[in-house]
């Protein structure tokens, strides 16, 4: 079947023209791969705003920043040639005209689409009012990680602001090189908003045992600089000062949706997490526009629309979206159990299901370093979190999918 015949065959679900994917991160790449696996043979354009081939982000805060690897590329250039994926790097999209089925690029050009897939991911949050000082970093993309690694080579002390997953992983990476680290978190424990205070306390213990100066319930009031405009420390909300010639701000991310302003594509309110509103297969309320990955607030079985910022979620959504867009049956209809992980101090912290800070938490194992915790709501298991307990975590998948009584797992 020729590309034009293929496009006509799937035209019932979209307009004629190429499928254009905006965002060449993991979600965008997975969408392109799944469209080809579903035997879509038409024109496929992948637009990325960075100068790199699509790359894996999780290693940036770990192996890459520590200098253990230089390459986190997900697919070589030959892959895109073989799959006839028109990958365009340094192609920043700044707007979309949905009536004309066209996206506008920063260089003044435009690209027309038959179907548009939004996969633009997240932007790191910055702290308002902080000066732009040398030695202060956020970490999201390859350029961020490269700059951070360069400064790390000469740093004598570090301050990490925010003990979420990025902050904890960066602190662990710094300690691997024996760099003195102060980790500041306004909440009572690391990861409190995600995993709750009980498990957060176990993570806090791990960091303190590795020599991190962890200070919880404290924020940063101001950054301090030297005469050359480089950070030299910070004043904390309790009035104390810490010295640091390297600062990493890890206070969360926001969906990369600025380019969708005035497009008519419906977005979730910032108070609800933001993102592009989509149904359970990634279809938005705008004709021929779809969304997936970290930027997309999909409809879930609970009836709410929410974003899921997990690595595995991108691939699972891509498979569902590609099938729906092309009007074919998905290869798998099995219920998916969300999964995410974090590597810290040689331990893999893994989570299955939908553990929440508001759930009842039962600590099933704790040897002072490794631990296993089950989460439950109304007596039914919702998730499991384990550190160094890979086998026991993964064996819980079926029970979590079934929502069995948590007592059966203890």
C-alpha positions, 0 to 999 in steps of 0.5 A: 500500500502506498503512503497516499493509499494508507493515508486514505485508508485511515482518513476516517479518523483524521484529515488527509496529510501527514501525522505530525508529532510535536516533541521528540522526547520519549513520548513522541518517539514512542508514538512514532514507533507505535504508529509504524508498528500499527502499519501506518505507512504514511508521512510521519514528522517528528519535531524536536526543539533540541539539537539532539536525537531523542534521548533518555532523561532518567540517566541525566541526574545519575550516570550522566551527571556523574560522568559515567556515560556521555550518551543516552540516545534512545535510537540512532539516526539510522533508525529514523531513516529506516522507519521513514520518520522525518525527524527535525531537530532544532525545530521549536514549535511556537503555535498551532492553527487548528482550523488550518491544520498547521503548526508554526515554527520559531524560524517562521516556517510552518508544517501542515498536519492531517493529525497532530500529536502533542508530546511536549513534556514538561518545563522545570519550575524556577523560584520567582525572584531568585537572581540569575547566578552562575552555578545555579541549575535546574535539571530537565534536558541535555543542556541542563545536565551538561552545564551541571556536570561541568560545574560539578567538576570544580564544586566544593559544596552543593545546595539542593533545593527540593527533595523530590525525585530529582532533588534526591537523585542529584543529592545521591549523585553528588555524594557518590563523589563525596561532595558535601551536600545540603538538601533543603525541603519545605515538607516534613520529609523527602517525597512527602507529597508523593509517597507520604511521610512514613516512607519519606522518613525512610528515604530521609534516613537513607540520605542522612546515613550517606552524609547528606545534611538534610533539612526538612520543614525549611525553605530558601529565602535568598541566594547569596553571590560573590562579586563575580556573580557566582552563587556562594550560598543561601540564606534559609527560612530559619535564618541560617546560612549555608555555603555552596558554590553549586545549587540545583533547584528541583521544585517540580515541573509544569506542562510545556503548553505555552505554545498552545495559547489561543489555539482553542485546545482545552487545557487543565487548570494549573490548580488541577496540574495543568496539561492538555485535556484528553480522553482515555485514548489521548484524543482531545476535544479539537479535531485531529489533535491528540496528546500523550506523555507528561503533558497530557491529562488523560481520562482515567477509570476514576472519571478524573483527568490527570497527568502521569509523569512516569517513564513507562506511561509514555510507551503504554499511552503510545500503544493505545493512542496509535491504535485509536488514531488509526482505527485499529484494535490495540495489540493489548487490552490488559489493564496496566499497572503504573510503574516508576523507579528512582536510583539512589545510593545503589538502591532501586526505589520502585513503585507499582500502582498508584501510591498516594500520600493520603493512603494508609501505609503499612511497612511490611519490611525494613532492615534499616536500609531496604524497605517495603511498604504497601498503600491502601484505601478503604482496605484495598491495596493501591500500590507498593513502594520498595527500596532494594526489594525488586522481587517483592515489588514486582510480584505484587503487580497482579494483586494491585491490579485486582485491588485485593485487601491489603491484609493479604499482602502483609 
